[in-house]
Amino acid sequence: MADAVIERLDPRDLATVTHLYNTIFRPERDEAWIRNRMRGRHNILVMVARIEKDAVGFYVGFELKPGTHFTWLVGVVSDLRRSGIASQLMHGAEEWCRTEGYGRLRFECDNRIRPFLIFGIANAYDIVGIRWDQDRMSNLIIFEKGLGGPADTR
């Protein structure tokens, strides 16, 4: 298991996230695309995972509704997948959400991304829904986890 250092970034500084996104995903996107998705969102959390000085993974999330934070994007460079970095990022987000008073953390996962589906189940996330994504032409599984505390209600 890789031992990455997880650091929080200013949501306005998206150069590292954009670079990682374009290394990991297709089609490539620019900073404006990421910034547009975050426009009008509250409590944006941006984190990067580093091994030594190299950025190897990232997390972007925001408030979905009062009491619920939404994980929008998580990515890890291909050479370090299955090394625990995505789990470290998600656990970091869970801790941040608890500190910020969120009772629930939600994410959606493409039905074809088996390792992240397994992560959700293995880490006490409940499957709370499914939706068809027209852009991906695929089902997305909706996961949600209660984080404890007073805001942990449905």
Secondary structure, DSSP 8 states (H G I E B T S, - for coil): ----EEEEE-TT--HHHHHHHHHHSSS---HHHHHHHHTT-SS-EEEEEEETTEEEEEEEEEEEETTEEEEEEEEE-GGGTTSSHHHHHHHHHHHHHHHTT-SEEEEEEETT-HHHHHHHHHTT-EEEEEEEETTTTEEEEEEEEE--STT---
